[in-house]
Amino acid sequence: MKIVSKESSFEVSGGQPKFQLVVPKKLVGFMACTTWIGTWLFLPFGTTFVCLRQGWAHAVALWVVLGYMLPSLPQSTSVKTYMQCMMHWTGAGKVVGPGKAMGHFGSHNQLNKLSDKWKEPKEAQKPDVNGGGTKVTKPTMFCHHPHGVVAIGPCSMGSKLGNNPRAVVAPACLSMPFCRQMMECLGMVSSSRPAMKKTMREGKDLAIIPGGVEEVVLASSKVERSYITKRKGFVKYALQHGYDLVYHLGETSLFDVVYPLDTPVMLKARVWLANKFSLATGVGFGWPFLPLVPKPDMKCVTVVGNRIAMPTVEEPSREMVEKHHAMYVEALQRLYYEHRALHPLYQSRALELW
């Protein structure tokens, strides 16, 4: 079978006579968006509601078996490639910034080529510690800003950065039925301290959204906000394991926050809930015909900054963490203000730091 979009095609062999099936990229992007949102929002709680009608035991069994007991699924290139197709719905694809070379952002015509290997730029290579003159790859922590309502940009365009980075997600996402299986197929790891340290000790690239659940609450299509002033743990991890930091700016125009959740009083209350209970409260309104799907064709721009070189310090002092955190915040602001004019909705929009 041969599947053809408006600009590309790829074959699927099955021993049957070959034929062509036209699949518009916009439709594939829409399906990817609904899959992404439905897997962690509708499937876990919708199936729980159905099971509750049969009794509490059925609902508990669903969460225990799918959330904890089943063996972990291996990372799937096909699933990752499929989720990257969300860019076709949101109109993403433009990549700018001094660190653009750090990702594989070539032709997206063939879906089965989205996972091509990335070749590291020279600045990503470090001298051998033994002085032998050889080069070794130093891992990178890719930091994405902002989170937005559902992190469409980091999951689609952001996943093309680096050498197959392992995305970091909240531990709760890896305990929810169906959501856990999706995250495992995407190669994601828990943000818990043991899981992150294990991944970093293995020298793998990481992708993280430092703003976390608080930045979900702060998401707004009218005001650009970043929860970063008190978020310093990721800098300490980077210092301990000799990582570099890269920042990526994204996507707050895909959803509108329902009034009055974005008013100052409600916003402070929701941030307090996020701080105390890691609870993201709020409702985003996207595409009018299906509000829980992001707005189409928003022409999102991915901005990738230069690396921030980090020394390797086994036990960094508080002063050292403060110093490198301040460097990061300054670089984040500079990256935003130097590139905000590339998107008409952000030309006069200031960046609020929380």
N, C-alpha and C positions, 0 to 999 in steps of 0.2 A: 504494500500500500504506500502511496506517496501523498504526503500532506503538504499542501501549498498555501502560503499566505500571499498577500499582495506583492511582497518583495522577496520571498524566500520559499524554499521547499526542503524537505528531508524525507527519507524513505524509511518505512517500517516493513521489514520482511516477515512474512508469515506463511510462506508456502502457497499462497493463493495468487491468482492473477492480480497484477498491480493495477491500481486505479488512483486517481487524484481526488483529494478531499480538500476543499478550500476552507481555511480557518483564518478569519481576519485576526490580526494581532490585537486589535482593540477588544475583541471578544475573549481572547486568551487572557488578556490583562484583567478584564472584568471577572473572569472565573477565578483567577489567582487571588484577586482582592477578596472576593467572597469566601474563598477557601481559607485564607489567612485569618480573616475576622471571625468566620464561623467556627473555626477549630478551637479557638480559646474562649469564645463567648457563647455561641449557641449550642454546640454539640455537648460540652460538659454539663451545662445546666438544663438544656432541653431534654437530654436523655435521662438526667436525674429525675426530672419532673415526671417523665413517663414511667420510670421505675418505681417512683413513690406511689403511683396508683396501684401497683402490685404489692406494696408493702415496704416498710423501712429496710428490711433485710436486703431486698433487691437493690435499692439505691446504695446502701453501704457496700455491698458486694461489687457494684460497678466501680466505685472509687478505689476500693482496696485492690481489686484485681488489675484494673487498667492503670491506676495511679502508682502502685507500688510493687505488685507481685510479678507482673509479666517481665520477661527479660528485656533489657534495653535493645532498641533497634539500632542498627549501624547507620552511619551517615550516608545519605543518598544524594548523588550528584543530580539525578533526575528531579527529585523533589526541590532541591535548591535552585535548579535551572527554571523550574516551573514558577517558583515564588519570585524569581527575578523578573518575570514577565509582568509584574504589577506596574513596572515602569511604562508599559504600553498604554495602560489606562490613565495614569496620572500625567502623562506627557513628559515624563522625566527623560533624561538622556544627555543633557548638556552638562559637561564636566569642566570646571575651570579651577584655577588656583596653582600655586607653585608646586604642590605635591601631586599634581594630576598624573605624573608618570608612574606613581606608585600603584596604580590599578590597571586592570585589563579592561579598557573602555573602547575597544575596537568595534568592528562591525557586529551588530546585534541581529543580522539578518537570519541566521540559522539558529534556532533554539538549541540545537545540540552542540553549538560551539560556544555557548556562554560560559562554560567551565574550563576554557583553555587555560593552560598554565601561564602564570605571570612571571616575567623576567625582572628581577630586582634591579633598580638603578644603582649606580656606583655608590651613591651616598648611603645606601642601605647596607653596604658591606663594611665589615670592621676588620682591622688587622688581627692576625693570629696572636693570642696572648703569649705564646711561646716565642714570638719573634721570628718565626720561620718565613715570614713574607707572604704566606698564603692568606686567602681571604675566606672568611666564614660569614654566614648570614646571621645578623642580629635580629631577634624577633621584635615585633611591633605591637603596641597596644593602640588600636584605632578607636578614637573617642568621637562619638557622634552627637551632634547638637542640632536642634533640640529633639526631644523624644516625640513630640506631637501626640495626637490622640492614640494612634495605633502603630506608630513606627514603620510606616510604609517605606519611606526613603532608606533608612538604615537596613531594612530587610531586603530591598531590591537592589538599588544602586550601591549601597554601602557594602553589600556582601561581595562586590567585585574587587574590593581593595585587598592587597596583600596576597599571601600564599595560603588560601583557604582558611581564613581566620575563624576561630571558634567564638561564636557570639555568646555573651553572658546574659542570662535571664534570671528573673526572680525565682527562688526555690519553689514558690507556689505553682509556677507554670509547669514544673516537672513533677507535680503531684496530682494534676488534674487529668481525668480520663480524656483520651483523644488529643488533648493539648500536649501532653507529655510525648506521645508518639510523634506528633508533628515536629516538636522541638528537637527530638533525638534524630529524626531524619535530616534536619537542617544542621546537625552537628553542634547544637547549642549546649552550654554547660551552665551549671548553677552558679549564682553569684555568692554562694556561701564561701567562707574563708578557706576551708579545706579543698573544695573543688577548684577554686581559682588558683590557689598555690600549686596544686597538683598539675594543672594545665601549664602554668608558667614555668614550673621546674622542667617540664618536657620541652621547653623552648618553642612552643607553638604561638602563632599570632593570635591575638585576642581582639574582639570587637566589643566595645562597651558603650552604654549610654550613661554617662556619669550622673545626669539629672534624675534618673530613675523614676519612681512612681510620683515623686513631687513634681517633676516636669510634665507628667501626664496631666496633673491637676492645673498646672500653669499654662497649658496650651491654649492659645487664642489666635483667631484669625485677624485680630485687630492690633494686638500688642505682642512683640517678640520678647520672650522671657527665657532665661536660662537659670536653672537651680545649680549654682556652682560655688557660691561664696563659702559654704560650710561643707562642701563635698570634697574631702581631701584624701580619703582612703585609697583611691585608685592611684594617686601620686605616690603614696608610700609603697604600694605593691610594685609600681614601676621602678622605683629606686632599689627595692630589695632584689629584684630579679633582672636588673640591667636592661629594662625595656626602654624603647623610645615612645614618645607620644605623638599622635597625629590627630588632628581635629577635622570634623566634617560638619558642615552647616546645612540644615534641611528645611522643614516642611509644614509649617503651621497654617498653611492656607487650604489644606485639604478638607478640613472640617470647621464649621462654625460652632461655637459653644452656646448652648441654649441659655437664654436670659432667664433668671438673674444670676446664674452660676458664675459669671465673670465679673460681677460687681465686687468692689473692694472688700466688703464685709464677708460675703460668701467665699471669696477667694482665700482670705485669711483662715476661715473656718475649715475649708477643704485642705489647705496646706497643713494645718494642725492635725487633721485626721490622717493625712498621708505620713506625717512625721511619727505620730504615735502608734498607728496601727498598720502602716504600709497599705492603706486603703485608698484607691483612686476613685473618687466620686465625681460624677459629671456625665453629661450627655453631649456627644458630638453630632452635628447635623451635616451630612455630606451631600451626596447627589440627591436632588429633590425627589426623584422617582424611587430611590431606595436609600434613605438617609444614612444607614449604617455603612454604606459603601462610600469611599472618598470621592470628592468631586473630580470629574474627568478633565483631562487636558489643561491642568494648571501650570504646565511648563516649568516644573520644578528644576532648580539649578543645584547641582552638587558642587560644593567648594571644598577643595582639599588643600590643607595647609602644609607647610614644611614640617619636617620632624623637629621635635624638641629633644635634643640629646640628653640622656639621663645617665649619670654614673651608676655603677653597681655598688650598693652599700647594704651590707647584711642587716644592720640595725640603724636606719637613718634617724637622726635626731629630729625633734619637733621643729627646730629652726630650719633644718634642711628641707623638711617637707613643706614648711611655710614658704620658703624661698622659691622652690620649684612650682608650687601651686600658684604663687603670684605671677611667675613667668607664664604659666599656662593660661591664666585668666587674661593677662595682657595680650597674649598672642591670639586668644579667641576673639576678643573685642576687635583687635586690628584686622583679623581676617573678615569679620562680619562687616565692618564699616568700609573696608576697601572694596568689597564685592556686592554690597546690598543693591547698588544701582543696576545690577544685571537683571533684576526682577522688578517689574513695575510696581508691584504691591509693597515692596520693601524699600523703595528709594528714599523715603522720608521717615522710615520707621526706626525708632531707637531700640537698642537692645537693653532690656532691664536685667540686672543681675540680682538674684535672690540668694 
